[in-house]
């Protein structure tokens, strides 16, 4: 099934202005997708939706950060792309264990999907969060920040380039025989090794803004997503109702993603003088946060859930499932502040 509105708008844009860069194509398709659908549970599922254990461990990560930041009176807690609000709900359940922590929280949710915002409101209204559409809308203050992003950056538009015979090309989407197809546009001559690479300008700009905020207000950013530290990348993929599909069909109805380039995040944060932890495979990160002990405890308490809990553990940590492809990266300031989860000693 196609989405006639986005198709005809994209077609007109191509007819009027020529082929669209992959970045522009993704931007248009994703804006429609997230503004009209939101697809979690239908097109894809995420770690917080697999088990509350995930969110509870991130809650402990936040609690540790609160302690290391010296128990500030106000702590701005930001989540980028909170989906159904499940991760934040699980974090706040943990926060209730330390009343001063819960009271300190000033919560901001960065979300563009009206449908998901509605779901988040139902889950999180008692905690009076503030909804904004962009990170920049969050007012600067003197209080430290904790910023969380789980499977957020993979949903931002990404450009794709290749170098062949010392010529750089960018991947575009064009109309051929009334069908959308990929094509290459020559950009410039540039000597260098042959290969392909991805770049998400929107992700890099946002990450830079996050680093600047941490430098002025203190705090930490925790990013969990599927991605790589080094590599050539050609990771654009589409999921429609849980199944892979061509990125050029079901436009605005399928989830489009690209893996996150953690190497470029790390380089930006280090260049700005922040402390960087990771990227580390998600399985190791969760094991450092003692997921094994938490699952063991839950199995003791609920013997009838043994099989389900073991399946959850495998899904979140096993290298063949989410354990290796997914990574965790943290950037923090001041540099003496080392978030937990990145070494097995904490
Ligand atoms: N973090 C959630 C949801 C991941 S899906 C989870 O782990 O379950 C991506 C989320 O980012 C959705 O909430 C989506 O609506 C939101 N989103 C996508 N693009 C966005 C953008 N440009 N600005 C703000 N939110 C966006």
Boltz pocket constraint, residues with backbone or C-beta under 6 A from the ligand:
constraints:
  - pocket:
      binder: B
      contacts: [[A, 34], [A, 38], [A, 40], [A, 46], [A, 47], [A, 48], [A, 49], [A, 80], [A, 81], [A, 82], [A, 83], [A, 84], [A, 87], [A, 110], [A, 111], [A, 112], [A, 113], [A, 116], [A, 133], [A, 149], [A, 150], [A, 151], [A, 152], [A, 155], [A, 156]]
      max_distance: 6.0
